[in-house]
């Protein structure tokens, strides 16, 4: 089965899905991630729900707080 069929998210949704999953994997609430990253909790919620782009600066902060590669939070530029 192709991964797109098993994981039915659009390219635009993937960064938010990955952010939510990485936060869950680390066992953090949005408030805890906010304190670790310096990003307001409201912005984290909006990024997870694809209402706010993550951007390069926030991707670096989130990656450091969640121990992941920051490129995972950025949409692929095709």
OpenMM code with the backbone's topology and positions (N, CA, C; nanometers):
from openmm import Vec3, app, unit

residues = "UNK UNK UNK UNK UNK UNK UNK UNK UNK UNK UNK UNK UNK UNK UNK UNK UNK UNK UNK UNK UNK UNK UNK UNK UNK UNK UNK UNK UNK UNK UNK UNK UNK UNK UNK UNK UNK UNK UNK UNK UNK UNK UNK UNK UNK UNK UNK UNK UNK UNK UNK UNK UNK UNK UNK UNK UNK UNK UNK UNK UNK UNK UNK UNK UNK UNK UNK UNK UNK UNK UNK UNK UNK UNK UNK UNK UNK UNK".split()
positions = [
    Vec3(0.0850, -0.1171, 0.0000),
    Vec3(0.0000, 0.0000, 0.0000),
    Vec3(0.0898, 0.1237, 0.0000),
    Vec3(0.0667, 0.2190, -0.0893),
    Vec3(0.1437, 0.3434, -0.0895),
    Vec3(0.1196, 0.4224, 0.0402),
    Vec3(0.2236, 0.4891, 0.0890),
    Vec3(0.2110, 0.5600, 0.2166),
    Vec3(0.1056, 0.6681, 0.2104),
    Vec3(0.0808, 0.7269, 0.0935),
    Vec3(-0.0214, 0.8311, 0.0803),
    Vec3(-0.1619, 0.7769, 0.1076),
    Vec3(-0.1845, 0.6506, 0.0758),
    Vec3(-0.3148, 0.5904, 0.1042),
    Vec3(-0.3305, 0.5614, 0.2526),
    Vec3(-0.2236, 0.5234, 0.3179),
    Vec3(-0.2280, 0.4921, 0.4610),
    Vec3(-0.2243, 0.6189, 0.5467),
    Vec3(-0.1722, 0.7257, 0.4896),
    Vec3(-0.1521, 0.8508, 0.5626),
    Vec3(-0.2142, 0.9636, 0.4805),
    Vec3(-0.3469, 0.9755, 0.4817),
    Vec3(-0.4180, 1.0620, 0.3866),
    Vec3(-0.4187, 1.2111, 0.4213),
    Vec3(-0.3016, 1.2712, 0.4281),
    Vec3(-0.2922, 1.4140, 0.4542),
    Vec3(-0.2323, 1.4824, 0.3325),
    Vec3(-0.2709, 1.6063, 0.3112),
    Vec3(-0.2135, 1.6828, 0.2007),
    Vec3(-0.0746, 1.7315, 0.2411),
    Vec3(0.0033, 1.7746, 0.1438),
    Vec3(0.1364, 1.8293, 0.1720),
    Vec3(0.1285, 1.9478, 0.2676),
    Vec3(0.0218, 2.0256, 0.2571),
    Vec3(0.0052, 2.1422, 0.3440),
    Vec3(-0.0233, 2.1024, 0.4876),
    Vec3(-0.0848, 1.9870, 0.5068),
    Vec3(-0.1201, 1.9410, 0.6414),
    Vec3(-0.0060, 1.8694, 0.7126),
    Vec3(0.0895, 1.8164, 0.6381),
    Vec3(0.1935, 1.7324, 0.6983),
    Vec3(0.2758, 1.8009, 0.8073),
    Vec3(0.3199, 1.9265, 0.7913),
    Vec3(0.3981, 1.9869, 0.9005),
    Vec3(0.3220, 1.9917, 1.0332),
    Vec3(0.1945, 2.0277, 1.0295),
    Vec3(0.1140, 2.0321, 1.1519),
    Vec3(0.0940, 1.8949, 1.2130),
    Vec3(0.0727, 1.7958, 1.1280),
    Vec3(0.0564, 1.6578, 1.1752),
    Vec3(0.1868, 1.6102, 1.2390),
    Vec3(0.2990, 1.6409, 1.1738),
    Vec3(0.4278, 1.5995, 1.2291),
    Vec3(0.4545, 1.6695, 1.3625),
    Vec3(0.4223, 1.7980, 1.3715),
    Vec3(0.4417, 1.8716, 1.4965),
    Vec3(0.3602, 1.8086, 1.6090),
    Vec3(0.2352, 1.7817, 1.5832),
    Vec3(0.1497, 1.7200, 1.6845),
    Vec3(0.2033, 1.5837, 1.7264),
    Vec3(0.2451, 1.5042, 1.6290),
    Vec3(0.2984, 1.3708, 1.6587),
    Vec3(0.4284, 1.3755, 1.7361),
    Vec3(0.5175, 1.4678, 1.6996),
    Vec3(0.6460, 1.4802, 1.7700),
    Vec3(0.6232, 1.5251, 1.9142),
    Vec3(0.5293, 1.6160, 1.9330),
    Vec3(0.4969, 1.6630, 2.0686),
    Vec3(0.4398, 1.5485, 2.1512),
    Vec3(0.3505, 1.4696, 2.0911),
    Vec3(0.2917, 1.3545, 2.1594),
    Vec3(0.4004, 1.2526, 2.1950),
    Vec3(0.4914, 1.2272, 2.1003),
    Vec3(0.5990, 1.1297, 2.1236),
    Vec3(0.6848, 1.1702, 2.2437),
    Vec3(0.7067, 1.3007, 2.2599),
    Vec3(0.7868, 1.3495, 2.3721),
    Vec3(0.7057, 1.3611, 2.5013),
    Vec3(0.5753, 1.3378, 2.4926),
    Vec3(0.4905, 1.3438, 2.6119),
    Vec3(0.4702, 1.4850, 2.6644),
    Vec3(0.4651, 1.5816, 2.5730),
    Vec3(0.4521, 1.7215, 2.6124),
    Vec3(0.3141, 1.7769, 2.5807),
    Vec3(0.2671, 1.8650, 2.6657),
    Vec3(0.1474, 1.9417, 2.6350),
    Vec3(0.1899, 2.0610, 2.5508),
    Vec3(0.0933, 2.1302, 2.4948),
    Vec3(0.1259, 2.2516, 2.4199),
    Vec3(0.1883, 2.3562, 2.5121),
    Vec3(0.1430, 2.3634, 2.6338),
    Vec3(0.1992, 2.4583, 2.7306),
    Vec3(0.3460, 2.4257, 2.7589),
    Vec3(0.3766, 2.2982, 2.7786),
    Vec3(0.5149, 2.2578, 2.8049),
    Vec3(0.6042, 2.2857, 2.6844),
    Vec3(0.5548, 2.2569, 2.5642),
    Vec3(0.6328, 2.2850, 2.4442),
    Vec3(0.6524, 2.4352, 2.4278),
    Vec3(0.5528, 2.5121, 2.4631),
    Vec3(0.5641, 2.6571, 2.4568),
    Vec3(0.6774, 2.7065, 2.5462),
    Vec3(0.6843, 2.6533, 2.6662),
    Vec3(0.7904, 2.6937, 2.7595),
    Vec3(0.9277, 2.6513, 2.7094),
    Vec3(0.9371, 2.5316, 2.6505),
    Vec3(1.0654, 2.4820, 2.5987),
    Vec3(1.1129, 2.5594, 2.4769),
    Vec3(1.0179, 2.5981, 2.3918),
    Vec3(1.0541, 2.6580, 2.2636),
    Vec3(1.0498, 2.8102, 2.2621),
    Vec3(0.9760, 2.8691, 2.3558),
    Vec3(0.9590, 3.0144, 2.3550),
    Vec3(0.8535, 3.0613, 2.2563),
    Vec3(0.7768, 2.9679, 2.2017),
    Vec3(0.6698, 3.0001, 2.1072),
    Vec3(0.5380, 3.0005, 2.1848),
    Vec3(0.4543, 3.1032, 2.1690),
    Vec3(0.3274, 3.1062, 2.2425),
    Vec3(0.2425, 2.9818, 2.2165),
    Vec3(0.1744, 2.9335, 2.3196),
    Vec3(0.0920, 2.8137, 2.3091),
    Vec3(-0.0127, 2.8281, 2.1997),
    Vec3(-0.0713, 2.9439, 2.1891),
    Vec3(-0.1730, 2.9685, 2.0863),
    Vec3(-0.1152, 2.9468, 1.9474),
    Vec3(0.0085, 2.9897, 1.9262),
    Vec3(0.0726, 2.9712, 1.7957),
    Vec3(0.0993, 2.8228, 1.7686),
    Vec3(0.1381, 2.7492, 1.8713),
    Vec3(0.1607, 2.6050, 1.8548),
    Vec3(0.0304, 2.5369, 1.8135),
    Vec3(-0.0786, 2.5724, 1.8789),
    Vec3(-0.2088, 2.5168, 1.8436),
    Vec3(-0.2435, 2.5496, 1.6987),
    Vec3(-0.2230, 2.6740, 1.6595),
    Vec3(-0.2543, 2.7155, 1.5230),
    Vec3(-0.1655, 2.6430, 1.4211),
    Vec3(-0.0389, 2.6191, 1.4554),
    Vec3(0.0498, 2.5460, 1.3651),
    Vec3(0.0059, 2.4009, 1.3528),
    Vec3(-0.0309, 2.3381, 1.4634),
    Vec3(-0.0756, 2.1992, 1.4607),
    Vec3(-0.2035, 2.1837, 1.3794),
    Vec3(-0.2866, 2.2864, 1.3789),
    Vec3(-0.4135, 2.2814, 1.3062),
    Vec3(-0.4056, 2.3489, 1.1693),
    Vec3(-0.2838, 2.3742, 1.1236),
    Vec3(-0.2578, 2.4307, 0.9913),
    Vec3(-0.3273, 2.5642, 0.9670),
    Vec3(-0.3382, 2.6430, 1.0722),
    Vec3(-0.3941, 2.7772, 1.0596),
    Vec3(-0.2833, 2.8820, 1.0598),
    Vec3(-0.1593, 2.8384, 1.0840),
    Vec3(-0.0435, 2.9269, 1.0873),
    Vec3(0.0749, 2.8480, 1.0316),
    Vec3(0.1487, 2.9075, 0.9382),
    Vec3(0.2681, 2.8374, 0.8894),
    Vec3(0.3739, 2.8307, 0.9988),
    Vec3(0.4576, 2.7296, 0.9934),
    Vec3(0.5594, 2.7128, 1.0971),
    Vec3(0.6772, 2.8064, 1.0735),
    Vec3(0.7268, 2.8158, 0.9535),
    Vec3(0.8377, 2.9055, 0.9223),
    Vec3(0.9715, 2.8535, 0.9722),
    Vec3(1.0778, 2.9052, 0.9127),
    Vec3(1.2122, 2.8550, 0.9420),
    Vec3(1.2560, 2.8802, 1.0862),
    Vec3(1.2313, 2.9996, 1.1376),
    Vec3(1.2749, 3.0321, 1.2735),
    Vec3(1.2039, 2.9437, 1.3762),
    Vec3(1.0727, 2.9299, 1.3629),
    Vec3(0.9983, 2.8442, 1.4560),
    Vec3(1.0345, 2.6980, 1.4370),
    Vec3(1.0621, 2.6569, 1.3128),
    Vec3(1.1027, 2.5180, 1.2877),
    Vec3(1.2297, 2.4858, 1.3653),
    Vec3(1.3245, 2.5779, 1.3685),
    Vec3(1.4489, 2.5549, 1.4440),
    Vec3(1.4212, 2.5453, 1.5942),
    Vec3(1.3361, 2.6328, 1.6458),
    Vec3(1.3028, 2.6291, 1.7888),
    Vec3(1.2315, 2.4996, 1.8262),
    Vec3(1.1345, 2.4609, 1.7436),
    Vec3(1.0591, 2.3384, 1.7703),
    Vec3(1.1479, 2.2156, 1.7589),
    Vec3(1.2343, 2.2145, 1.6578),
    Vec3(1.3238, 2.0997, 1.6379),
    Vec3(1.4143, 2.0802, 1.7580),
    Vec3(1.4660, 2.1892, 1.8110),
    Vec3(1.5533, 2.1798, 1.9284),
    Vec3(1.4748, 2.1268, 2.0491),
    Vec3(1.3542, 2.1772, 2.0678),
    Vec3(1.2720, 2.1358, 2.1821),
    Vec3(1.2245, 1.9914, 2.1707),
    Vec3(1.2076, 1.9423, 2.0457),
    Vec3(1.1509, 1.8087, 2.0242),
    Vec3(1.2531, 1.7064, 1.9744),
    Vec3(1.3788, 1.7480, 1.9620),
    Vec3(1.4863, 1.6580, 1.9182),
    Vec3(1.4600, 1.5958, 1.7813),
    Vec3(1.4241, 1.6803, 1.6841),
    Vec3(1.4008, 1.6343, 1.5470),
    Vec3(1.4700, 1.7291, 1.4494),
    Vec3(1.4740, 1.6893, 1.3236),
    Vec3(1.5304, 1.7710, 1.2174),
    Vec3(1.4315, 1.8834, 1.1841),
    Vec3(1.4753, 2.0088, 1.1816),
    Vec3(1.3823, 2.1194, 1.1555),
    Vec3(1.3160, 2.1132, 1.0185),
    Vec3(1.3772, 2.0455, 0.9220),
    Vec3(1.3182, 2.0359, 0.7882),
    Vec3(1.1865, 1.9601, 0.7897),
    Vec3(1.1639, 1.8786, 0.8925),
    Vec3(1.0379, 1.8036, 0.9019),
    Vec3(0.9178, 1.8950, 0.9203),
    Vec3(0.9407, 2.0169, 0.9691),
    Vec3(0.8311, 2.1101, 0.9934),
    Vec3(0.8016, 2.2010, 0.8752),
    Vec3(0.8846, 2.1939, 0.7732),
    Vec3(0.8686, 2.2828, 0.6594),
    Vec3(0.8103, 2.2071, 0.5410),
    Vec3(0.7194, 2.2707, 0.4706),
    Vec3(0.6596, 2.2099, 0.3520),
    Vec3(0.7631, 2.1913, 0.2443),
    Vec3(0.7510, 2.0841, 0.1706),
    Vec3(0.8402, 2.0614, 0.0565),
    Vec3(0.8095, 2.1653, -0.0505),
    Vec3(0.9135, 2.2225, -0.1053),
    Vec3(0.8978, 2.3204, -0.2131),
    Vec3(0.9181, 2.2462, -0.3450),
    Vec3(0.8110, 2.2230, -0.4173),
    Vec3(0.8213, 2.1465, -0.5423),
    Vec3(0.8145, 2.2404, -0.6599),
] * unit.nanometer
topology = app.Topology()
chain = topology.addChain("A")
for resn in residues:
    res = topology.addResidue(resn, chain)
    for name in ("N", "CA", "C"):
        topology.addAtom(name, app.Element.getBySymbol(name[0]), res)
